[in-house]
Amino acid sequence: MSSTFEIYTLGTGYFLEKVFHAIRVVMSGNAFVSLLKLGVIIGLLIKIVSSVFTFQVKSMILWFFQVTAITGVLLVPTADVWIVDELPDKYGMTGAARHVEKVPFGLAAMASVTSQAGHWLGQQFEGAFSTTFPNETYQKTGVLFGAKIIEDTMNLRSYDANLTSAFSTFYNSCLLPDLQMGLLRNNGFTYQDIGETQDLIGFLATRSSKARQMVYDKIFEKFNTKNHKVANGYISCYTAANILKDKIDKEADMSMPYLAKGFFAQFFPDDKSPNKEAIFRSTFRDSYAMFLGEAQDEKNLLMQNISINALNDSVGNAYSKSVIKKTTDVYFSSMASIASKFILNIKAAFEIMIYALFPIAVMLMLAPGGAAILKNYFLSLIYLQLWIPIYAILFTVFSEQYAALGT
């Protein structure tokens, strides 16, 4: 009966399944077996020549037992592997583990032992560091789950491609001239004001010029569902901003149930909870409050993301992009985004590479001095498991700094 091992990972379950399938195919092929035989023959010749000149027959005998142990334990036996991706499990809802058959026993055993130890260590660190925060969502979900929500929603775009075109028209006709006048205009504003507001579209809807006019084109006509005032084919910038606000308000209402549905389909495909949207709203709101210090309604947060991204996408040249750089820099500079995007991605890249290099590592293990290769490979697997404790520690440090800075 084949042995069975569980391997824990974080967000790379799909890729590890492919990697283990590939390793199984490579190591069961005739070409790989031939390379192993060639490597053993070369190693044997090296040991024979070395023994002749150094009179150390004992080292050749030890190498022979090393080759026998490695092939007999790491290569010949196989095991079934169940890959458990921990990223969806922060609400206690576990997705189906991924099953790979006939994985080399040595790889399965080492990966299982180290990943289970890392899984336990990660739980201990997250549990300990979560007690430093009063936020219930963090204590229930951990930092990674909330960071993923923030990262995804920060990239949220409108379902209507016309919104980008409307923002482009508004930017060139209204926002840029208003920024150029700055405080010289009554109720004017500066780049800094734009960058520091937590409600971009609400700010523009109250501070845009009522005197400056722009063309009332077909897109604004389509968006004008509340019949804002139009005069001879023109509308004021103030009116245009309020039309855009109404549109984004509608987009946020439409996005929320789709986001909740897609969120649960991605992370909890087996969940049958009827209140998915309520859970998503609560997690979304609490995550932003803790990670970014923004205690806002979840709808306002969505409107802010849609507004910033629509404005950013509508800007076409380098000078114009510099105008809104302050806005995007201030709003997106959070530890949640940085840590989720870089720490987890780097960890995933190392994890995939280290597992995928197992066939090459085995070939090197059969050479003289292969015991050191085996030791270093095992230590590299241990190294992989240090990333989650590191994440928890860095999150604690930087979240306090960002809170102090008011970001």
Secondary structure, 3 states (H helix, E strand, C coil): CCEEEEEEECCCHHHHHHHHHHHHHHHCCHHHHHHHHHHHHHHHHHHHHHHHHHCCHHHHHHHHHHHHHHHHHHHCCEEEEEEEECHHHHHCCCCCCEEEEEEEHHHHHHHHHHHHHHHHHHHHHHHHHHCCCCCHHHHHHCHHHHHHHHHHHHCCCCCCCHHHHHHHHHHHHHHHHHHHHHHHCCCCCCHHHHHHCCCHHHHHHHHCCCCCEEECCHHHHHHCCCCCCCECCEEEHHHHHHHHHHHHHHHHHHHHHHHHHHHHHHHCCCCCCCCHHHHHHHHHHHHHHHHCCCCCCHHHHHHHHHHHHHHHHHCCCHHHHHHHHHHHHHHHCCHHHHHHHHHHHHHHHHHHHHHHCHHHHHHHHCCCCHHHHHHHHHHHHHHHCCHHHHHHHHHHHHHHHHHHHCC
